[in-house]
Amino acid sequence: MTSKSKTVRPAVALPEILGLQAVVEAMPVAMSWASLENARILFMNAKFRDLFGYDLGDFETVQDWVDGAYPVAAQRDRATATWIDTFGRCALQPREIAPVEVDVRCRNGRIRTVIHGGALVPEAGLAVATFVDISERKRDEQLIRHLAEADPLTGLHNRRAFEVHLAHAVTEARLAGQPMHLLVLDLDHFKAVNDRLGHQNGDLLLKTAGARIAASVRSSDPVARFGGDEFGVILMGSATREQVGQICRKITDAMAAPVLLAGEQITIGVSIGAARFPDDAADQDALFEAADRALYRVKRGGRGHWRFAGAGDIAR
């Protein structure tokens, strides 16, 4: 009884690889390949060199490429798990590598966002990588997102975006077991200035107010204009009551400086209500209500001050 003979696929001949290389060199998609045996980078096509500015030899191995060109640690870890761990293994089957979004640092320092995919081709002993540049699309997406989330007059967050930030801040504070603070602000006597000097000057005043409020807090603290002369600030981290008071004082001092409108030096103040999570409220809606009640008490007490929710006195 004779045994069935196994069909053995011959290794891809060098002329075939060179022919493939000539074709890939002219492809409009950035491509490279490396040896499955030792992860040495063997080829980068013209589009790859043009897109990233690197030449063959700048990175000896795929690991060198990942370490040198991927600035985001999580993406380096994913590349290691997806690609690096396949090199040096003999029993690989041909398979596609699922495409992922990756930031690549180019030779000139620019960061390009690409969709990175490819395939393992054991018969040729190669791992083939592809890179499709989506940097412009990402910038367009970010612009659209900004327009959707920004107040068109001041450039600050709008109320919808602010509420999303507030929900995240409350969740993070709850998980970390740390407090966070919400400030709600109203400009004092804005309507009188707007009615007397007109909406154009009123808009200039709102822009100035937004800029002064934002400059009084950290860049990481979200600031929003809700509409009209209403603003909000989220103070991240475990600030003390005294530190929050210092920030409120900084805002009221900044707003007390005169603004030149229609040839007049206009002085306008701000009233602030502050609430602390979790002391004053257990969720974002209740936190907003608590800060709003504190603001209402400030306005009833003469404006131009700030107050904590539940506090028995107004800080001046």
Secondary structure, 3 states (H helix, E strand, C coil): CCCCCCCCCCCCCHHHHHHHHHHHHCCCCEEEEEECCCCEEEEECHHHHHHHCCCCCCCCEHHHHHHHHCCCHHHHHHHHHHCHHHCCCCCCCCEEEEEEEEEEECCCCCEEEEEEEEEEECCCCEEEEEEEECHHHHHHHHHHHHHHHECCCCCCECHHHHHHHHHHHHHHHHHHCCCEEEEEEEECCHHHHHHHHCHHHHHHHHHHHHHHHHHCCCCCCCEEEEECCEEEEEECCCCCHHHHHHHHHHHHHHHHCCEEECCEEECCCEEEEEEEECCCCCCHHHHHHHHHHHHHHHHHCCCCCEEECCCCCCEC
